[in-house]
Amino acid sequence: MKKLLLIGSASIHVLNYYNLVRDYFDDACIISNESAFGDIPTHIVSFSIRNPIGIPSSIRKIKQVINSFQPTVIHIHQANSVAWLSMRAAAGSGIPIVLTAWGDDILVHPNQNSLLRKMVVRNLFDASILTSDSLYMAGEMQNLIPEKPLDIVVANFGIDVAKQTVTKENIVYSNRLHKPMYRIDSIIKAFAKFHKTEKGKSWKLVIAGDGTESGYLKNLVYSLELDAHVEFKGWLSQEENKAQYLKSKIFVSVPNSDATSISLLEALDAGCIPVLSNLPANLEWVLDGVNGHIVKNMDSDFISPALDLDNNSVTTLNRKLIEMRATKSVNRDKFLGIYNRLLNK
């Protein structure tokens, strides 16, 4: 009997992954920090390690679930405290563990302090198989443990391919979180420069999402006198987000650190011309001047260059990339291949 124990923070990504692979297993349940998965069997555990007093309790609760559910595979999402606590609980069980890195856990946390670095390294070392959504992040994972060849599969969570077509409008779309690392303020400033050009006068910037900088970003738009040309949408449902991709001509995402984002994949599939920060993971999907624009100067009008690209050829190429590397079926096969390998040993 194949049984999956999925462990991860309360996130739409964990839910989407559960739905991606659930049918492969005879039974499955989730351990998370919140009850956010509807009627899916979920056990609530704190993943915080800020207060050492609570660590033994969290490990004990996870171990109790492992002992009672008896999974044949444990799949942990994020190589941070979620993985560290879960692996302590699973120690000695003999159950194979798959660990999926998400981005910050590999690209940011190990550089913040030595304790976080040691935790991430230990998580990578203890996993049976690792997964990364980009070759770049896979390389960074291996660099953290140069003495041990890691078993890393490059796979993302996949997207549902957009089947309908919508008439494109002069819209620049941004839907990343309103946090400093995503540099939404730089997008607004670039759009202000773009809007002053003859081509940019008829365009609108649509900003979805929310976060700690939302108030600051709205004040910035006001100070630049762009109120009539910038729209804040807040949180959008999955269908609303998809509809916004479909009618937007340009998608812009310029974080200072990132792996392969689902937002980028959805934008490529929806026929948006991508404008992206110059990060290794982005370069695995977009070649500057061919199927998108890579930003070299964050202080420039980095939106205008996207208008020099032929929309039809960009859309054709990007949808081919999605078909080959980013559909749910393609990536589901990769993850099921991992489970087959572990369960057939």
N, C-alpha and C positions, 0 to 999 in steps of 0.2 A: 504494500500500500504506500503510495507516494503522498507525503504530507509536507507542506511548506509552512514554515514560520517566517513571516516577513516582519522585519524590525526597522522602524524609521519614524522620524518626526511627523506630526500631523500636517500633511502637505498633499496638494492635488497630484504631485508627481508620484508619491507613494500609492495613492489610490489608482492612478492610471497604470502604474506598473502591476499592481495586483490584478487589475482587469486584463492586462496584457497576457499574463501567464497562468491565470487561475484555472483554466480548463485543462491544463496539463496534469494537475494534481487531483487526487481523490479527496483531499481535504486541505484547508488552508486557514490560517488566522493571522492576525496582526498584533504586534506589540507597539504601542505608540505613547506619546506624552499627552495626548488628548483624544477624546472620543469624537472623531471627525469623519468616520467612514460609513455612516448610515447603519445598515443592518449587518455589515460584515463583522464577524466575531473579533472583538478588539479588547486587549488587555492594557490597562493604563499604568504606565510606569514613568517616574521622573528620570530624565536623562541628564539632569544637571549634576555637575560635580563641584560647583562653587562652594557648597557646604559639605565638607567631608563626612559629617555625621550621617548624612542621608545616603551615602554611597553603599554601605552594606545592605541597607533595606532595598535599594533598587536592584542590586545584584541578586539578592534573595528572591525577589518577586519574579525576575526574569527566569531564574533557575526553576522556580516552581512551575512556570508555564512550560518550560522545556520538558520537565519531568512528567507533567500531566498530559501534555499534547503529544509528546514523543515524535517530533518532526524527523523526516528523513533528510531534509535540507533546511539550513538556516540561511536566509538572505538578508544581509544588513545594508541599509542605505546610509551613506556618509561615514567617512573614516575619522569621525570625531568622538566625542564622549558616548554617542549612541553605540558605536562599535566597541569602544573600550569596555563599557559596562557589560555589553552583551557577550563579548568574548570571555570576560572573567566568569560570567555565569555559565557559559557553555564549556568551560575548560574541563577536560577529562571525559566529556560525553562521547567523543568519537564521531560526532555528527559533522559532516562537511559544511563549511561556511563559505558563502559567496559574499564578497564585500564590493559594493558599488560606490565609487567616489563621485562626488557631485561638482567639485570645482574649488570653492574656498577651502575645503578641508585639505586639499593638496597644494593649491597654488598660493594660499594666504596664511593659514594657521601655522604651518611649520616655521614660518619666518617671523612669527610674532614673539615667541619665546622658546627657551630650550625644553620646558615641560610639555608644551603642545607638540613640539617636534618629536619628542620621545614617544608621546602617546600615539601620534599618527604612524610613526615608524613601527611601533609594536603592533598596531592594528593591521598594517600591510603585511607584516611578517607572519602573523598568526592565521591569516585567511587562507583557505584552500585555493580559491581562484578569485582574481580581482577583475573588475570591469571599469572601463573609462570611456567617456563619450568622445574622446579625441586622442589622436596619436600623440599630440603635444603633452597632454596631461599624463598619458601612459608613460612617456619618457621621464616626466618629473617624478612619477611614482617610483620608477626604477632608480632614478638618481638618489632617492632617499635611502635606498638599501642597495648600494652598488655591489656588496659582497654576496648577494643572493639573487639569482635569476628569478624574476617574478612571473607567474602565469597570469598574463593580463589579456583580456578580450576587449577589443574596441567595439562598443555598441552603444547606441542611444535608445531612448524609450520609444522612438518612432512617433509618427504623426498620422492622423487621418487625412488622406489626400482630399483636397477641395474639388468637388465635382462640378459645382455651378460656376458660371462666369458672370461677372458684374461689370458694368461700364466703369472704367477707372476715372477718378476725379483728381484734381490738383491738390492732393493731400500728402503731407509728410507725417508718418505715423511713428510714435514712440510709445512703448508699453512696458518699459522696464521699471523696476522699483525706484521710488523717490528717495534714494540714499546716495551719499557722496560718491561711492565707487562707480555709480552708473552715469554720473556727469550729465544729468538732464539739463542743468544750467548751461552747459556748453552747447547743447543742442538748441536751446532757446536763443542764445547769443548768435550762433551760426545762422539760425533762421532769420534773426533780425537783419543780419547782413544780406542774406539771400533775398529777403522781402524788399530791400531797397533797390535790387536790380530790376531791369525791365521785365525779365522772365518771371521773377518771383512775386510780382505784385498780386497776381491772381491766386496765389497758393495759400493754403491754411495748414497750420501745425496742429495735429491732434495728439494730446498727451493722455494716455490711460495710466492706470495704476495709482498707487498712493505710497506714503511713507513719511519718514521724519522730516523730509525737506519740502513737503507739499506747500506749506505756507510760504516759505521762502521763494519757491518757484513761481507761485502766483503773484507775489509782490514784484518779482523780477520782470514778469510779463507786463505788469502794470507800469513799472518804471520805464520800460522800453516802448511804451505806448502801442502794444501789440494786442490789446484786449479783443479787438474785433477780428483778429486773425489767428488767435491761439485758443483752442478749446480743451479744457480739462474734463475728462470723462469719468475719472474715478475708477473703481473696480468694475470690470466688465465680465459678464458671463462668458463661457467658452464660445457660445454661438455669437454673442455680440462682438467678441474679439475677432472671430473668424470673419464676420461681415465687414469689420473695419479694415482688416488686411485686404480683403477682396476689392474694396473700392479705393484703397490708397495706392498711389503710384510709387511712393518711396517709403522704405522702412529704415529707420536710423537707430543704431544701438552702439554706443561708444564707451562701455565700461573700461576701467583701467585694469581689470583682471576678469577673465572669463574662460570657461571651457566651451563646449558646443551647447548653445542655448536652444531650447525648444522654440522660443520666439523666433529665432533666426530661421529655423527650418520651416516653420509655418509661414513666415513671410516669403521665403523662396518659393514655396509651393503655391502661394496665392498670387504670384506674379509681380511682387513688389521689387523694385530695384534696391538692393541693400547698400546702405552706407554704414560702414563698420570701423571700429577702432583697430589699430594695427597690432593685433594679437595673434600669436601662432595658431590658436584654435580656429580663429576666423579665416586665416589664410588656407586652412584645409578645405574651405568651402568656396571662397571667393578670390578670384584673381583680379587685381586692380585694373580697371579699364576694360575688362572682358565681360564679367558677369556681375559687376558691382563696383563700388568705390571704397578704397581703403584710406582712412583719414591719416594724413601725415602731420598736419598742423591743426591742433585743436582750437587755435585762436582764429582760424580762417572761416570763410564761408565754404564749409565742406559739403554743402548740399548741391550747389550749382553743378559740380562735375558729373553728378548722376544724370543730368539732363543731356549730357553729350553721348550717352549710351543708347543703343537701339533697343527699345523696350521689348520688341518681339523676339529678337535673338537672345536677349538676357533671360526672358521668361522661358523660352524653349530649353535653353541650357540648364537653367536652375531646376526646372521640373524634371529633367532627365536625371540630375544629381539626386533629387529626392527619391525618385523611383528606384534608383540603384542602391541608395545608402540610408534612406531615412524613413521608409514606410514602416508601419507597425509590423507588417508580415515579415519583412526582411530582418528586423531586429528581434522579433519574437523567436525566429528560427535560431538566432545566435544565442539567446538566453536559454532556450530549450536544449541547445547543443551542450551548454555548460552543465545543465542538470543531468542530461544523459551520461555525460562523461563521469560525473560524480557518483551517480547511482549505479552505473555499470561496473565500477571498480570492485 
